[in-house]
Amino acid sequence: MEHIAALLLVIGCSGDLGDCRELPVDVPIFETREECQSELQAVRNKDIDASPRVFATCVNVDPALVYDDAVLVWDVGPGGRLEAALERPDVTVAYNDIGNE
């Protein structure tokens, strides 16, 4: 079974960072973080999608995370810092305590 250790996330933005979106990459998943890191420079050197500003990062993946529930969340701050994480949405547990008074 292949374990994913890192995801390569590439974001293309307008010059003022007002409009950002995920950009596709040839190989988005890696078995080791080192493999992902080695691709970062190559991605940054490409003229991807003609976006004025391109940001890329490797997002760590917890092998214990249930991938079906995972959500990739990211944000490019005003200073041009890309922050990203693979998170599990909060689990809401509903219960009914009627009749348990």
N, C-alpha and C positions, 0 to 999 in steps of 0.2 A: 504494500500500500504506500502510495506517495504522500509525504507530508509536505504541506506548504508552510514555509517559514516566513515568507515576505511577499508582499504585493507591490508592484511598481505602479505608482500613481503619478500621472502627468496631467497638469492643469494648464490650460491656455487662457490668458486674460487679455482684456483690452489694455491700452496704455495707462489708463487711470485706475485699473483694477476694479472698475465698476461692473464688468461683465466677465465672469469666469465660468469655465465648464471643463469637464473631464475630457481628455483626448485619448483616443485609442492608441495602443502600443502593440507591437508584434508579439512580444512575450510579456504578459502581465504578472505571471506567478513564478516563484522560484523556490527551490527546496532549501536554499540557505540564504541568509541575509547578505553574505559576502557576494554571492552571484548577483543579487539584485543591485548591490552597491556598485559592482563593476559595470553595470549597464547605465547607471545614472549619468556619467559623463558623456557617453555616446548619445543619450537622449537629449541632453542639454545642448549638444553641438549641432543637432539637426534643426532645420527650419520646419518645425512641426506646425502644420495647419496654418501657416502664415500668421500666427498669433504674435502680437507685439511683445508680450511677456509670457514666458513659459517657466513653470515651476515643476520640479519633480522630486519625489521622495520615495523611500522604501518604507512600507508600513509593516510593522511586525505582526505576525499572525500567531496566536496562541494555539498550538496543536490540539488542545483540549476544547477549544471553542466549537460549538455546534454551528457549522457553516450555514445551515438553512436559516438560522436565526440571526446571523451576523449582518450588520449594516456598516458600510464604509461611510464615515462622516469626515468632512474636511471643510476648511475655511482658509481663505487667503486674507490676512489682516491688512490694514492700511499701509503698514510698512513693508509689505511684500513677503511676509513670512507665511509659508504654507504649513498648516498644522492638520494632521490627519490621524485617524485611529479606526480600527475595526472594533466595533462594539456590539454587544448583545443588547437588544432593547429591553427595557425594564419589563419584568414579568409581573403581571397583575393577577393576583389571586382573588377571585370573587367568592363570597360565601353568603349564606343566608342563615341568620341566627333566629328567625322567627320560630317560636315554640320552644326556645332554649332559655326561657326566663326563669 
